[in-house]
Amino acid sequence: MPVTWEEINQEVRIADFTIRNVPERLKTERDRWSGFFDHRQRLPGRPMKKGKQAA
């Protein structure tokens, strides 16, 4: 479940975002996945070669 920066603060705990509270969040909040794939990002570092595992 994507969260907004506004939802993340010094008091946030992982237990605040569980499968149990998803239905309630979806009732009261906008579509959390809207625009998710509009922002392409890359992780820094070298790409792994096919068949190799990261060290």
C-alpha positions in Angstrom: 0.0 0.0 0.0 1.7 3.2 -1.1 1.7 5.9 1.6 2.2 9.7 1.2 5.0 11.7 2.7 2.4 13.4 4.9 1.6 10.1 6.5 5.2 9.4 7.4 6.4 11.2 10.5 8.6 10.5 13.5 5.7 8.7 15.3 4.8 6.3 12.4 5.2 2.6 13.1 5.1 -0.3 10.7 2.0 -1.6 12.6 0.1 1.5 11.4 0.0 0.0 7.9 -1.4 -3.5 7.9 -3.6 -5.7 5.8 -6.3 -5.3 8.5 -6.5 -1.5 8.0 -6.4 -1.5 4.2 -10.2 -1.8 3.6 -10.8 1.2 5.9 -8.1 3.3 4.2 -9.5 2.5 0.8 -12.9 3.7 1.9 -11.7 7.1 3.1 -8.7 7.8 0.8 -8.1 8.4 -2.8 -6.8 5.6 -5.1 -3.4 4.9 -3.6 -2.0 3.5 -6.8 -3.1 6.4 -9.0 0.0 7.8 -10.7 2.3 5.2 -9.2 3.7 4.1 -12.5 4.0 7.6 -13.9 7.3 8.2 -12.2 10.1 6.0 -13.5 13.0 5.6 -11.2 16.3 3.7 -11.2 18.4 2.3 -8.4 22.0 3.4 -8.4 24.6 0.7 -9.1 25.6 -1.7 -11.8 23.0 -3.9 -13.4 23.4 -7.6 -12.6 24.5 -9.9 -15.3 22.1 -12.6 -16.3 22.5 -15.7 -14.1 24.6 -13.8 -11.4 23.4 -13.1 -7.9 24.1 -9.8 -6.1 27.1 -10.0 -3.7 
